[in-house]
């Protein structure tokens, strides 16, 4: 800290009427990180005003050499700018931290933010903050132009969506529904097909939605030889059906083939 203050001069000291807020104005030819400024404020409050409630604010102003350009300044001073903005607003800090900064000329910068409602609401405050730090505090000329781009889907969000889909499939495998015959069948089969209450299964494969009948129609049973042989097993020439009534019960009905 002592080395940082060797090229620093105190130009003004002010205090409010309540005498609980002190402002110290510094002038320096060397950049000082905002973290060091915070340590200096704390040291002044503890050493000079020990035992008193005193808020100390150090306001720095730089007189930099001509070798500094806005682009070079941001390379060296970016972390300090973010540290200061974080104390002011965490939301604006995150916006600036993820923003793109491109210099189209020595004194013109294109600031690109994600196209969100929050960014559109807070972007002008971020521009005002940058111009205040770079122009007023550091004495450089800079014009900031705003631009927006569509936000990219993060890898974390994509993996999270896939995990949710996987969990839903596992839950659906445990769910059973009743078909028209009153039998309990899985809502989703092992192959990913969804069972429908009319006795069909719907497959959700990549080739499109395909529906496969699992119960032979009455027309097929009358004309198909295979179905006749199947119907003949047990009591010959008879087939038993179950019919659902409104009361929720089942009644057997014998139809002679």
C-alpha positions as CSV (number, residue, x, y, z in Angstrom):
1,X,0.0,0.0,0.0
2,X,2.8,2.4,0.8
3,X,4.4,1.9,-2.6
4,X,1.1,2.6,-4.3
5,X,0.7,5.9,-2.5
6,X,4.2,7.2,-3.4
7,X,2.9,8.8,-6.6
8,X,-0.4,9.9,-5.0
9,X,-1.4,13.4,-3.7
10,X,-4.3,14.3,-1.5
11,X,-6.0,17.3,-3.2
12,X,-9.1,17.7,-1.0
13,X,-10.7,16.4,2.2
14,X,-14.4,17.0,3.0
15,X,-16.9,16.1,5.7
16,X,-20.6,16.4,5.9
17,X,-22.6,18.4,8.5
18,X,-23.3,15.3,10.7
19,X,-19.5,14.6,10.8
20,X,-20.0,10.9,10.1
21,X,-18.9,10.8,6.4
22,X,-15.4,11.7,5.2
23,X,-14.4,12.2,1.5
24,X,-10.7,12.1,0.5
25,X,-9.8,13.2,-3.0
26,X,-6.6,11.6,-4.4
27,X,-4.7,12.5,-7.6
28,X,-2.3,9.9,-9.0
29,X,-0.2,9.1,-12.1
30,X,-0.5,5.4,-11.5
31,X,-3.6,3.1,-11.6
32,X,-4.7,1.8,-8.2
33,X,-7.0,-1.3,-8.1
34,X,-10.3,-0.7,-6.4
35,X,-9.6,-3.4,-3.9
36,X,-6.6,-1.4,-2.7
37,X,-8.8,1.7,-2.5
38,X,-11.2,-0.2,-0.2
39,X,-8.3,-1.2,2.0
40,X,-7.2,2.4,2.2
41,X,-10.6,3.6,3.3
42,X,-10.8,0.9,6.0
43,X,-7.3,1.8,7.3
44,X,-8.2,5.5,7.5
45,X,-11.4,4.8,9.4
46,X,-9.7,2.4,11.9
47,X,-6.5,4.4,12.6
48,X,-7.8,8.0,12.5
49,X,-11.3,7.6,13.7
50,X,-11.0,4.6,16.0
51,X,-14.0,4.2,18.2
52,X,-16.2,6.5,16.1
53,X,-18.8,5.7,13.4
54,X,-17.1,7.2,10.4
55,X,-17.7,6.3,6.7
56,X,-14.6,7.0,4.6
57,X,-14.9,7.4,0.9
58,X,-11.7,7.8,-1.3
59,X,-12.3,9.4,-4.7
60,X,-9.4,8.9,-7.1
61,X,-8.5,10.8,-10.2
62,X,-5.7,9.8,-12.6
63,X,-3.4,11.8,-14.7
64,X,-2.0,9.1,-17.0
65,X,0.7,9.3,-19.6
66,X,0.0,9.4,-23.4
67,X,0.8,5.7,-23.8
68,X,-2.5,4.9,-22.3
69,X,-5.4,4.4,-24.7
70,X,-9.0,3.3,-23.7
71,X,-8.3,-0.2,-25.0
72,X,-5.0,-0.6,-23.1
73,X,-6.7,0.9,-20.0
74,X,-9.5,-1.6,-20.1
75,X,-6.9,-4.5,-20.4
76,X,-5.2,-3.3,-17.2
77,X,-8.1,-1.9,-15.3
78,X,-11.0,-4.2,-16.2
79,X,-10.9,-6.3,-13.0
80,X,-10.9,-3.1,-10.9
81,X,-13.9,-1.8,-12.9
82,X,-15.8,-5.0,-12.4
83,X,-14.9,-5.0,-8.7
84,X,-16.4,-1.5,-8.3
85,X,-19.5,-2.3,-10.3
86,X,-20.1,-5.4,-8.2
87,X,-20.3,-3.3,-5.1
88,X,-22.9,-1.0,-6.9
89,X,-25.1,-3.6,-8.6
90,X,-24.5,-7.4,-8.8
91,X,-26.9,-7.5,-11.8
92,X,-25.0,-5.0,-13.8
93,X,-21.8,-6.6,-12.8
94,X,-22.9,-9.9,-14.4
95,X,-24.0,-8.2,-17.5
96,X,-20.7,-6.4,-18.0
97,X,-18.7,-9.5,-17.0
98,X,-20.2,-11.5,-19.9
99,X,-20.3,-8.7,-22.4
100,X,-18.1,-8.4,-25.5
101,X,-15.9,-5.3,-25.8
102,X,-14.6,-4.5,-29.3
103,X,-12.8,-1.3,-30.3
104,X,-13.6,-0.1,-33.8
105,X,-11.3,2.9,-33.3
106,X,-9.1,4.3,-30.6
107,X,-11.9,6.2,-28.9
108,X,-14.9,4.1,-30.0
109,X,-16.0,0.9,-28.3
110,X,-18.8,-1.5,-29.3
111,X,-20.3,-3.1,-26.2
112,X,-22.4,-6.2,-27.0
113,X,-24.8,-7.6,-24.4
114,X,-27.1,-10.6,-24.5
115,X,-30.6,-9.5,-25.8
116,X,-32.6,-9.9,-22.6
117,X,-35.1,-7.6,-20.9
118,X,-32.7,-7.0,-18.0
119,X,-29.9,-6.0,-20.4
120,X,-32.1,-3.6,-22.3
121,X,-33.2,-2.0,-19.0
122,X,-29.7,-1.7,-17.4
123,X,-27.5,-1.2,-20.4
124,X,-27.5,2.6,-20.4
125,X,-26.5,2.6,-16.7
126,X,-23.5,0.4,-17.6
127,X,-22.5,2.8,-20.4
128,X,-22.8,5.8,-18.1
129,X,-20.6,4.0,-15.5
130,X,-17.9,3.1,-18.1
131,X,-17.8,6.6,-19.5
132,X,-17.6,8.1,-16.0
133,X,-14.7,5.8,-15.0
134,X,-12.7,6.1,-18.2
135,X,-13.4,9.7,-19.2
136,X,-13.9,11.5,-15.9
137,X,-11.6,9.5,-13.6
138,X,-8.9,8.5,-16.1
139,X,-9.1,11.5,-18.4
140,X,-9.4,9.6,-21.7
141,X,-11.9,10.0,-24.5
142,X,-14.3,7.1,-25.2
143,X,-17.7,6.7,-26.9
144,X,-19.6,3.5,-26.1
145,X,-22.0,2.1,-28.6
146,X,-24.5,-0.6,-27.5
147,X,-25.4,-3.7,-29.4
148,X,-27.4,-6.9,-28.6
149,X,-27.1,-10.5,-29.6
150,X,-29.3,-13.5,-29.0
151,X,-28.3,-15.4,-25.9
152,X,-26.6,-18.8,-26.4
153,X,-28.0,-21.9,-24.7
154,X,-25.5,-22.8,-22.0
155,X,-24.1,-26.4,-21.8
156,X,-25.4,-26.6,-18.2
157,X,-29.0,-25.7,-19.2
158,X,-28.9,-28.2,-22.1
159,X,-27.7,-31.0,-19.8
160,X,-30.3,-30.0,-17.3
161,X,-33.1,-30.3,-19.9
162,X,-31.9,-33.7,-20.9
163,X,-31.8,-34.9,-17.3
164,X,-35.4,-33.7,-16.8
165,X,-36.5,-35.7,-19.9
166,X,-34.7,-38.8,-18.6
167,X,-36.4,-38.5,-15.2
168,X,-39.9,-38.1,-16.8
169,X,-39.3,-41.3,-18.8
170,X,-38.4,-43.2,-15.7
171,X,-41.5,-42.0,-13.9
172,X,-43.7,-42.9,-16.9
173,X,-42.3,-46.5,-16.9
174,X,-43.7,-46.9,-13.4
175,X,-47.2,-45.6,-14.3
176,X,-49.9,-48.1,-15.3
177,X,-53.2,-47.5,-17.0
178,X,-56.2,-49.8,-17.7
179,X,-57.2,-50.8,-21.2
180,X,-60.7,-51.5,-22.4
181,X,-60.5,-55.0,-21.0
182,X,-59.8,-53.7,-17.6
183,X,-56.2,-55.0,-17.6
184,X,-53.4,-52.9,-16.1
185,X,-50.7,-52.1,-18.7
186,X,-47.6,-49.9,-18.5
187,X,-48.2,-46.3,-19.8
188,X,-44.8,-46.5,-21.6
189,X,-43.2,-49.7,-22.9
190,X,-39.5,-50.5,-22.8
191,X,-39.1,-49.3,-26.3
192,X,-40.5,-45.9,-25.5
193,X,-44.0,-46.5,-26.9
194,X,-47.0,-45.0,-25.1
195,X,-50.0,-47.2,-24.4
196,X,-53.4,-45.8,-25.3
197,X,-56.6,-46.8,-23.5
198,X,-58.2,-48.2,-26.7
199,X,-55.7,-51.1,-26.7
200,X,-53.1,-49.5,-29.1
201,X,-49.6,-48.4,-28.5
202,X,-48.1,-45.3,-29.9
203,X,-44.4,-45.3,-30.7
204,X,-42.3,-42.1,-30.4
205,X,-39.4,-43.1,-32.5
206,X,-37.3,-40.9,-34.8
207,X,-39.2,-42.1,-37.9
208,X,-42.4,-40.3,-36.8
209,X,-45.4,-41.3,-34.7
210,X,-46.6,-44.8,-35.7
211,X,-49.6,-46.5,-34.2
212,X,-49.7,-50.3,-34.0
213,X,-52.9,-52.3,-33.2
214,X,-52.4,-54.9,-30.5
215,X,-56.0,-56.3,-30.6
216,X,-57.3,-58.0,-33.8
217,X,-60.5,-56.5,-35.2
218,X,-63.8,-58.5,-35.4
219,X,-63.6,-58.4,-39.2
220,X,-60.2,-60.1,-39.2
221,X,-61.5,-62.8,-36.9
222,X,-64.3,-63.7,-39.3
223,X,-62.1,-63.9,-42.4
224,X,-58.7,-64.9,-41.2
225,X,-58.0,-68.6,-40.9
226,X,-55.5,-68.1,-38.2
227,X,-57.9,-66.3,-36.0
228,X,-60.5,-69.1,-36.5
229,X,-58.0,-71.7,-35.3
230,X,-57.2,-69.5,-32.3
231,X,-60.8,-69.0,-31.5
232,X,-61.4,-72.7,-31.5
233,X,-59.0,-73.4,-28.6
234,X,-60.9,-74.1,-25.3
235,X,-64.6,-74.3,-26.0
236,X,-64.9,-74.9,-29.7
237,X,-66.6,-72.3,-31.8
238,X,-67.1,-69.9,-28.9
239,X,-65.3,-66.7,-27.9
240,X,-65.9,-64.8,-24.7
241,X,-65.9,-61.1,-24.5
242,X,-66.2,-58.7,-21.6
243,X,-68.4,-55.7,-21.8
244,X,-68.0,-52.7,-19.5
245,X,-71.2,-51.3,-18.0
246,X,-71.8,-47.8,-16.6
247,X,-71.8,-49.2,-13.0
248,X,-68.1,-50.1,-13.4
249,X,-68.7,-53.9,-13.5
250,X,-68.1,-56.4,-16.2
251,X,-70.5,-58.9,-17.6
252,X,-69.4,-61.9,-19.7
253,X,-71.2,-62.5,-23.0
254,X,-70.8,-65.5,-25.1
255,X,-70.9,-65.0,-28.9
256,X,-71.2,-68.0,-31.1
257,X,-68.9,-67.9,-34.1
